[in-house]
């Protein structure tokens, strides 16, 4: 059912001074065409038809003052993103021109769109289900090729399709059970073994989809990795070698890094925020002391710590002191500067995954990345070749569906009446419906679409 509301308008492209060549103002709703006809002059005999691009000028209606030379894209209902009439003004990029065109649309009766309102209308009008709508936000915000791959798979319905089939199976089971409750004398006995087999199969598939949750969260949000160690062990050199840039200052003087330096990388499809921290030591320099404290905070908040030591010095008392502060966190021991020694001395290192690097020579980086991937839980990485990865909201709903189905199994095993079966079957059906948006509250929709930019 079409849920068209007031005509809405918004800037649909990022507007940065002197950075963009084209800026788009999008208008959707019953008055979109009328607004376009008031504002846009298309010279000659150009036809105002759906899915045509017109060339012309945006003009102020009262004075006929030309605001911009532009293109107008027309997409009439239902063949549009929102399944409403949609027009787009493709203007020259730049803040002033695009803002003026938007203001003209608002003066002609459009309302400024709320975050995600175009996609919300696409959902309400049946063009997208809720998993596809969420995938659009994920695609726009993707920080790695793997994240974009998962988002595109969701947009193509690769999550919605199995969820919809699982829900249909549960509905079929519920119909069978309720029919026996209402018309027991007129129907053959319920095939209890068949019902149990169906529920078992649905549970297996639910668990398989749930197994992608950790991988999905990791690919979407990324991994925060802190390079930690005492001063002058080569932490900044390691960051520069890894990021292939001179993000951090490298000198022979201890204490050069006074603050946390960040770099964004992608390893094995996983976005990684790398934090080069100040060398941890006791110092009277108040600026360095602030940097050391920030380093400790970064280490505590990191998902993984690269604990870096100097191969020429071996495991020192200072290293042991730092280790005592961070040993409860996931660690990889990075033995740096191996190019400065003829052989690695036999030392009593803690039982940690370790790799050897010569950061100044860009050696050992591939081994470092492999060690990071191996340290991430194997269960997460096993999902790397899947075509989908669910988000936190979908995982929560699937977990409720799983628990309800398991309760149905318990109910059957305890030989309780059929009425008890229907209670948890209905709960599972509702949870699966929430994933698709078929049973979802307005507050949930508000939370989901508030993540979107205004023009989407």
C-alpha angles and dihedrals in degrees: 000000000000112000098190115167133172116332109267133200136189144155105268099193134060109263115209121162112258091353106089130058096196132036122191128208111196124203124187131180145059093305097046095102093045091051091049092050091052094049106032126070113197108190122216124014100318112156120237095221134141117274094017129123116222126200120216147087137308107226136185104247097219098051103016086233110164111239098178146344103243151148124253120210116200123201114170126199132309095014096067140088093264097030086241128100106287130188127181126200108211102202136172109281119257136095102258100050095045093045090051092051091049091049091052090053090051091049089055092058107277120130123225107260120243121233109293094359095133090054091042089057090048088055095045091048092053099249093116135022119224095263090055092048091052090048090058090058090046092050093051091048098040112140098187139028089252092054090050090049092054092045093050090049089053091048089053090055099253090137098037094052098061092039091052091049093049090050091049090052091051090049090052091051091048091050091052092050095045091048089058090050094051101033105022094144095050099048135063117258117286114266094236095177090052091050091050091050091051093049091048090052093048090049092052092052092046090053092049091054091044089056089069094061098089092046091048093051091048094049093046101044101025133214124291110217123185123200104215134178145108120298121291099013091121103265094142092045088052091052092048093048092047096046092037091229141091096253094142131045112247121202138143090249116102115234096031094134107069100171141027112282118202133207129178118223138163119224121180090343092307119118109231127196106204118202119198104201133200115265110271112236141119110274140166093212102105093206092052089043089058090050092051091051091050088050091055091050091048090051092051092049097044122106089216134014125212099207103203125200134176113253091206091059099035122203106342134188088254090055090051091051091052091045091056089057097050106027093106090063126079105273142189116191111225112197102199134189094037087149088072096060132061094220136002109260119238103254135163102249122177114263095269135136103264140187134184122233142177097200094179088061095039091245126147098023094119090051089049093054091047091051090052092051091048091049092055106089112279091226091063096048093049087072092058095106096046120114094226142035123191125225130232096270093049091046091053092052092045090051090055090049090050093050091048093050091048088052089053088055090051091048091052092046090052090050094234120168120280091252088070091053091059095055095065094034088059091048091052092048091050093049092050090047091054090060091057094040095248093118107026135131127236091244090058091050091049090052094048098046095042086075091066127090116252096254095052 
